[in-house]
C-alpha cells in the first residue's frame, strides 16, 4: 500500500482524494492527521463537521461571495 503523506494537501480536490486514501475522516482523525490546526475554507470545514455528525443530506446556501 502506498504511504500516505503526513501533511494535508492545500488543494480541495487533492485533500478529498487524500481523505479517501486515509480511510475517511474519522480514521484520519484517529490516526492523528488533524492533531494540529488545519486551514480550510469555511464551507469545507462545515461539510466535514456535518459528516462527522453523521449528516448525509443537507441543503446549503452560501452567500457573500463564496465560490466554493
N, C-alpha and C positions, 0 to 999 in steps of 0.2 A: 504494500500500500504506500502511496506517495505521502511524504511527510508534509504536514500542514504548517505553513508559516506561522510563527508566534505573533507577528504583527497583523493587525486587522487592516485590510486594504482600504484606501481612501475613496475609491470609486464605488458608486452604489451597485453597479452590476457585478463588479469583482467581489464586493462584500457579500452579495447574495449568493454567488457561486461558492465563496469561501465558507459561508454559513452552512450550506448543504454538505460540503466536504467535511465540515467539523461535526456533522451528525445532528445538526439542528441547534436551535437557540438554547434550550435547556442543557444539552450536553456541552456546548461551548462555555456556558456559564459555569457548570460543574468542573470543567477542565481548567478553569482559571483564565480563560482568554479575556474576560471582562473584569479582571481584578483591578485594573487601573481605569481612570476616566477615558471615555471614547467620544470623540467629536463626531456627531451625526446631525443631519438635518432634522428639524423638529418633527416633520411628518414621518420620517423613518423611525425615529425614536418612539413616537406614538404608536405606530403599527407594531413595532417589536414589543412594546408594553402590552398591547392588546393581545398579541399572540401568546405572550407569557401567561396571560389570564385565561387562555383557552378560547378567546373570541375568534370565530372563524368567518363570520359575516358581519359586515359593518358598512355604513354609508357615511362618507366623509365629504365635507365641502370645505376646502381650504381656500382662504382668500388673501387679500393684501399682498398680491404679487407672487404668491407661491407658484412655482412652476414644476415642482416635483410631484 
